């Protein structure tokens, strides 16, 4: 490395002065001197960032006769620092801002919104998973990079572009009102739609759905804005994709989606914080023989401990793929955590537990359930697993495997909501079921509706021929009970017979 006394100009990107030997001459008057804000140019004309330390060399009498200068090369360490700083704030694939750095930019925009209004926009690629699955992840990555470079060409100096993750890009637009921003986003969407992404000889069409929202001092936080603008983006997808939608509070479909988003977030939080409680409902024999059994139900607890009805969270859990986690919570608590108490108080009664479509579509679910059954003090013969017709419709092959394994272990299978779909009777050819639960839609008016009576009677007769028991759901009055008893239906369930109660009350009986 050169240590000549000449001066070279500083190199771009370092922003530091080039070291001069003569700057260390005053050290001869002192004990030592050091500095780490310098750049040296070596013989190969490479800039090296250094830390320099100088110490005087003195004669026997103490007079200075020279100095020793030690240079420590900091180039690699400084470059690593720059890379770490970049990685901390940028997306590794596209080089754009990452979610954390973009959130900082939006929070700053919220603070300054009175003086400099801004617009938040979200762009989601339509059908990106199709490209990922058909062409591979390398193709998906290449497309994301190409989209990032395309959007950058439309940015003004003050605009901020980020990749939040997956196929989601975010923009913070300055100097435009919401209408002008929507026009700008539509222009970008048209440019992306005109793109023909080619990979290994195949051409893929690309489209984008977008949402926009003003960033103003009414916004509570980045999270609130992001949730709302995602609602607008969802609306774009619902109405044909490849378009932009401005968020307007009060639109019914947008508000419903917004509520669903918050419920999904609340569900995940409830799972993490164990905020569920088990309920049970008796299923009562109608023919004067046999004993009742219990269906295990679940209720979610809100942040203040209030009970959240299943109709409010189960559809959202199924729609957002969270129901499998809820199933596991119910099964683990009913069969393991509370298994000892359950075995003591059930008095020979069986327990029925619901399995969702999300669970049936999870390849890890059956091995997990088999481990739970092995760990539970409850015998498999005391357990009934209910599977809905909807779950069978979407996951028949996996359902057949789960049903076969559970029945071979000694558990029984109930087909829930039977008759609600067109293929109900067809499923009976694919596997053996022990119990058929007749959909409540046919039971509510069975006492006075001739069509419902014919359907219920037909289902009951077929079930008996197949050796399966029948359960009538949603019984709400004595007239329905009388009609079902005459038809020979085995069991009944509904508020008229027994209202769901916390499982804790069962321990006290």
DRENLO-609803 format. One line per 10 residues: number of its first residue (from 1); their letters; for each residue x, y, z of C-alpha. Coordinates in steps of 0.25 Angstrom, whole numbers, plus 5000, padded with zeros to 4 digits. Each point is the difference from the previous one (the first is absolute). Layout:
N
NUM) a) X:Y:Z | ...
This chain:
509
1) xxxxxxxxxx) 5000:5000:5000 | 5005:5014:4996 | 5004:5009:5011 | 5005:5011:4992 | 4998:5015:5003 | 4993:5004:4988 | 4985:5003:5000 | 4989:4993:4992 | 4986:5004:4998 | 4990:4993:5009
11) xxxxxxxxxx) 4992:4988:4993 | 4985:5001:4998 | 4993:4992:5010 | 5010:5002:5012 | 4998:5015:5002 | 5013:5001:5008 | 5013:5007:4999 | 5012:4993:4994 | 5011:4998:5010 | 5012:5009:5000
21) xxxxxxxxxx) 5013:4996:5007 | 5003:5015:5003 | 4987:5000:5009 | 5007:4992:5010 | 5012:5008:5001 | 4995:5007:5013 | 5001:4987:5006 | 5015:5002:5002 | 4996:5010:5010 | 4991:4991:5008
31) xxxxxxxxxx) 5000:4986:5004 | 4990:4994:4989 | 4989:5003:4991 | 4989:4992:4993 | 4988:5002:4990 | 4991:4991:4993 | 4994:5009:4990 | 5009:4998:4988 | 5002:4993:4987 | 5013:4995:4994
41) xxxxxxxxxx) 5002:4997:4985 | 5009:4988:4998 | 5009:4997:4989 | 4988:4994:4992 | 4993:5013:5002 | 4990:4993:5009 | 4994:5009:5011 | 5001:4994:5014 | 4993:5005:5012 | 5010:5000:5012
51) xxxxxxxxxx) 5002:5003:5014 | 5014:5007:5002 | 5008:5000:5013 | 5013:5008:5001 | 5011:5000:5011 | 5013:5008:5000 | 5014:4995:5000 | 5010:5007:5008 | 5015:5001:5002 | 5007:4996:5013
61) xxxxxxxxxx) 4999:5015:5004 | 4985:5000:4998 | 5000:5009:4987 | 4991:4995:4989 | 5006:4993:4988 | 4988:4993:4993 | 4987:4993:5003 | 4994:4986:4998 | 4986:5000:4993 | 4992:4988:5000
71) xxxxxxxxxx) 4988:4998:4991 | 4988:4991:5003 | 4992:4996:4988 | 4985:5002:5003 | 4995:4998:4986 | 4994:4987:5002 | 4994:5003:5013 | 4994:5013:4995 | 4994:4993:4988 | 4994:4990:5009
81) xxxxxxxxxx) 4994:5011:5008 | 4994:5006:4987 | 4995:4987:4996 | 4993:4997:5013 | 4994:5014:5000 | 4995:4998:4986 | 4994:4986:5004 | 4993:5005:5012 | 4992:5010:4992 | 4999:4994:4986
91) xxxxxxxxxx) 4994:4988:4994 | 5010:4989:4996 | 4994:4996:4987 | 4996:5014:4994 | 5009:5010:5007 | 4987:5008:5003 | 4997:5005:5014 | 4995:4988:5009 | 4988:5001:5009 | 5007:5005:5012
101) xxxxxxxxxx) 5006:5012:4993 | 4987:5003:4992 | 4993:5000:5013 | 5009:5011:5005 | 4998:5008:4988 | 4985:4999:5001 | 5000:5004:5015 | 5009:5012:4997 | 4989:5003:4989 | 4989:4999:5010
111) xxxxxxxxxx) 5008:5010:5009 | 5002:5010:4989 | 4986:4998:4993 | 4995:5014:5004 | 5011:5006:4992 | 5003:4990:4989 | 4988:4990:4997 | 5004:4987:4994 | 4993:4988:4995 | 5002:4985:5003
121) xxxxxxxxxx) 4998:4990:4989 | 5001:4985:5000 | 5002:4991:4988 | 4998:4985:5000 | 5003:4992:4988 | 4988:4991:4995 | 5002:4985:5000 | 5015:5001:5003 | 4999:4987:5007 | 4996:4994:4986
131) xxxxxxxxxx) 5014:5004:4994 | 5007:4996:5013 | 4994:4986:4999 | 5001:4998:4985 | 5013:5006:4997 | 5007:4999:5013 | 5005:5010:5011 | 5012:5005:4992 | 4989:5005:4989 | 4992:5006:5011
141) xxxxxxxxxx) 5012:5007:5006 | 5004:5005:4986 | 4986:5005:4998 | 5001:5008:5013 | 5013:5007:4996 | 4995:5003:4987 | 4987:5006:5006 | 5008:5008:5010 | 5009:5006:4989 | 4988:5004:4991
151) xxxxxxxxxx) 4993:5007:5012 | 5013:5008:5003 | 4999:5006:4986 | 4987:5007:5004 | 5005:5006:5013 | 5003:5014:5004 | 5011:5004:5008 | 4992:5001:5013 | 4992:4987:4998 | 5004:4987:5008
161) xxxxxxxxxx) 4998:4986:4995 | 5001:4988:5008 | 4998:4985:5000 | 4992:4996:5012 | 5002:4985:4997 | 4995:4989:4991 | 4993:5007:4988 | 4996:5013:5007 | 5007:5013:4996 | 4997:5013:5008
171) xxxxxxxxxx) 5001:5015:4995 | 5000:5013:5008 | 4997:5011:4990 | 5003:5014:5002 | 4995:5013:4993 | 4987:4994:4995 | 4985:4999:5005 | 4993:4987:5001 | 4993:5002:4986 | 5013:5003:4993
181) xxxxxxxxxx) 5007:4989:5008 | 4989:4990:4995 | 5003:5004:4986 | 5015:4998:5002 | 4998:4986:5006 | 4990:4997:4988 | 5012:5004:4991 | 5009:4990:5007 | 4990:4989:4999 | 4999:5002:4985
191) xxxxxxxxxx) 5015:4999:4999 | 5000:4987:5008 | 4989:4995:4992 | 5007:5002:4987 | 5012:4992:5005 | 5002:4987:4994 | 5009:4992:5010 | 5007:4989:4993 | 5006:4988:5007 | 5006:4988:4994
201) xxxxxxxxxx) 4992:5002:4987 | 4987:5003:5006 | 4994:5013:5001 | 4992:5004:5012 | 4990:5012:5001 | 5000:5008:5012 | 4990:5009:5007 | 4999:5008:5013 | 4989:5004:5010 | 5002:5012:5008
211) xxxxxxxxxx) 4995:5009:5011 | 5002:5014:5004 | 4998:5008:5013 | 5003:5014:5004 | 5011:5002:5011 | 4994:5010:5009 | 5001:5004:5015 | 4987:4992:5002 | 5008:4987:4998 | 5004:4993:5013
221) xxxxxxxxxx) 5012:4992:4995 | 5006:4993:4989 | 4993:4987:5004 | 4986:5007:4999 | 5003:5006:4986 | 5006:4987:4995 | 4987:4993:5005 | 4991:5010:4993 | 5008:5000:4987 | 5000:4985:4999
231) xxxxxxxxxx) 4985:5001:5001 | 5000:5009:4988 | 5009:4990:4993 | 4991:4988:5003 | 4989:5008:4994 | 5008:5002:4987 | 5001:4985:4999 | 4986:4997:5003 | 4995:5009:4989 | 5009:4994:4989
241) xxxxxxxxxx) 5015:5003:5004 | 5009:5008:4992 | 4995:5013:5005 | 5002:5010:5012 | 4990:5003:5011 | 5000:5012:5009 | 4996:4997:5014 | 4987:5006:5005 | 4995:4997:5014 | 4985:4995:5000
251) xxxxxxxxxx) 5000:4992:4988 | 4993:4987:5005 | 5009:4990:4993 | 5012:5007:5004 | 4996:5002:5014 | 4996:4985:5001 | 5014:4996:4995 | 5006:5010:5009 | 4993:4993:5012 | 5004:4986:4995
261) xxxxxxxxxx) 5015:5005:4999 | 4999:5005:5015 | 4993:4987:5004 | 5011:4992:4993 | 5011:5008:5008 | 4992:4998:5013 | 4999:4985:4997 | 5015:4998:4999 | 5002:5008:5012 | 4990:4992:5008
271) xxxxxxxxxx) 5007:4987:4995 | 5014:5006:5005 | 4994:5004:5013 | 4991:4988:5003 | 4987:5008:5000 | 4990:4989:4997 | 4990:4993:5009 | 4994:4986:4997 | 4985:4999:5001 | 4991:4987:4998
281) xxxxxxxxxx) 4986:4997:4996 | 4993:4987:5002 | 4995:4991:4989 | 4987:4993:5005 | 4994:4987:4996 | 4986:5001:4995 | 4996:4986:5000 | 5001:4997:5014 | 5013:4991:4999 | 5014:5003:5001
291) xxxxxxxxxx) 5007:5011:5008 | 5003:5015:4996 | 5013:5004:4995 | 5008:5014:5000 | 5004:5008:4988 | 5012:5008:5004 | 4999:5015:4995 | 5009:5012:5001 | 4998:5014:5003 | 5011:5011:4998
301) xxxxxxxxxx) 5003:5010:5011 | 5001:5015:4996 | 5011:5009:5006 | 4991:5004:5012 | 4996:4985:5003 | 4986:5001:4992 | 4995:4988:4993 | 5001:5001:4985 | 4989:4991:4993 | 5005:4990:4990
311) xxxxxxxxxx) 4992:5006:4989 | 5009:5012:5001 | 5013:4993:4999 | 4999:4986:4994 | 4997:5005:4986 | 5012:5010:5001 | 5009:4989:5005 | 4996:4991:4989 | 5001:5011:4989 | 5014:5004:5005
321) xxxxxxxxxx) 5006:4986:5002 | 5000:5001:5016 | 4989:4990:5003 | 5011:4988:5000 | 5007:5007:5012 | 4986:5002:5007 | 4997:4985:4998 | 5014:4996:5006 | 4997:5009:5012 | 4987:4994:5002
331) xxxxxxxxxx) 5005:4985:4999 | 5012:5002:5008 | 4992:5007:5012 | 4989:4990:4999 | 5008:4987:4999 | 5013:5003:5007 | 5000:5013:5009 | 4986:4997:5005 | 5000:4985:4997 | 5001:4995:5014
341) xxxxxxxxxx) 4988:5008:5005 | 4992:4997:4987 | 5002:4985:5002 | 4996:5001:5015 | 4987:5008:4997 | 4995:4995:4986 | 4993:4988:5007 | 5001:4991:4988 | 4996:5010:4990 | 5007:5002:4987
351) xxxxxxxxxx) 5006:5014:4996 | 4998:5006:4986 | 5011:5009:4994 | 4999:5008:4987 | 5011:4999:4989 | 5000:5012:4990 | 5004:5000:4986 | 5013:5007:5004 | 5004:4988:5008 | 4997:4990:4989
361) xxxxxxxxxx) 5008:5007:4991 | 5013:5000:5009 | 5009:4988:4997 | 5006:5002:5014 | 4986:4999:5007 | 4998:4985:5000 | 5013:4996:5006 | 4999:5011:5011 | 4986:4995:5003 | 5005:4986:5002
371) xxxxxxxxxx) 5010:5005:5010 | 4989:5007:5008 | 4991:4988:5000 | 5012:4992:5005 | 5003:5010:5011 | 4985:5002:5004 | 4994:4992:5012 | 4987:4999:4992 | 4998:4987:4992 | 4998:5002:4985
381) xxxxxxxxxx) 4987:4992:5001 | 4995:5012:5008 | 5003:5010:4989 | 4992:5005:4988 | 5005:5009:4989 | 4991:5008:4992 | 5003:5004:4986 | 4992:5010:4992 | 4995:4997:4986 | 5007:5013:4995
391) xxxxxxxxxx) 5013:4994:5005 | 4998:4987:4993 | 4997:5008:4987 | 5013:5007:5000 | 5009:4989:5006 | 4994:4987:4997 | 5013:4992:4998 | 5006:5005:5013 | 4987:4998:5007 | 4999:4986:4996
401) xxxxxxxxxx) 5014:4997:5006 | 4997:5007:5013 | 4987:4993:5002 | 5006:4986:4997 | 5011:5003:5010 | 4991:5005:5011 | 4990:4989:4998 | 5011:4989:5001 | 5005:5007:5013 | 4986:4998:5006
411) xxxxxxxxxx) 4994:5014:4998 | 4986:5002:4993 | 4997:5010:4989 | 4988:5009:4999 | 4997:5006:4986 | 4995:5014:5004 | 4990:5009:4993 | 4995:4989:4992 | 4991:5004:4988 | 5005:5014:4999
421) xxxxxxxxxx) 5007:4997:4987 | 4997:4993:4987 | 5010:4988:5002 | 4996:4996:5014 | 4995:4986:4996 | 5012:4998:4991 | 5010:5001:5012 | 4994:4988:5006 | 5006:4992:4989 | 5014:5004:5003
431) xxxxxxxxxx) 5001:4997:5015 | 4993:4994:5012 | 4994:5010:5010 | 4994:4997:5014 | 4991:5012:5001 | 4992:5009:4991 | 4997:5013:5005 | 4988:5006:4992 | 5002:5014:4996 | 4992:5010:5009
441) xxxxxxxxxx) 4994:5007:4987 | 4991:4988:4999 | 4997:4999:5015 | 4995:5014:5003 | 4986:4998:4993 | 5000:4985:5000 | 4987:5000:5009 | 4992:5007:4989 | 5007:5000:4987 | 4997:4987:4991
451) xxxxxxxxxx) 5012:5002:4991 | 5010:5000:5013 | 4993:4988:5005 | 5002:4992:4988 | 5015:5004:4999 | 5002:4997:5015 | 4993:4987:4999 | 5008:4995:4988 | 5013:5004:5007 | 4996:4992:5012
461) xxxxxxxxxx) 4996:4988:4993 | 5013:5000:4991 | 5008:5001:5013 | 4993:4989:5007 | 5003:4991:4988 | 5014:5003:5000 | 5001:4998:5015 | 5002:5014:5004 | 4993:5008:5011 | 4993:5013:4997
471) xxxxxxxxxx) 5001:5014:5007 | 4990:5011:4997 | 5007:5013:5002 | 4994:5014:5004 | 4987:4995:5007 | 4993:5012:5006 | 4986:4995:5004 | 4992:4988:5005 | 4992:4998:4987 | 5013:4997:4993
481) xxxxxxxxxx) 5004:4990:5011 | 4987:4993:4998 | 5001:4999:4985 | 5015:4995:5001 | 4996:4989:5010 | 4989:4995:4991 | 5010:5000:4988 | 5010:4991:5009 | 5011:5010:5000 | 5010:4996:5011
491) xxxxxxxxxx) 5005:5013:5006 | 4997:5014:5001 | 5008:5013:5002 | 4996:5014:5002 | 4997:5011:5010 | 4986:4994:5003 | 5007:4987:5006 | 5013:5006:5006 | 5006:5014:4998 | 5016:5000:4999
501) xxxxxxxxx) 5007:5002:5013 | 5014:5002:5005 | 5007:4987:5002 | 5004:5005:5014 | 4986:4998:5004 | 5001:4985:4996 | 5011:4999:5011 | 4990:5005:5010 | 4989:4991:4997
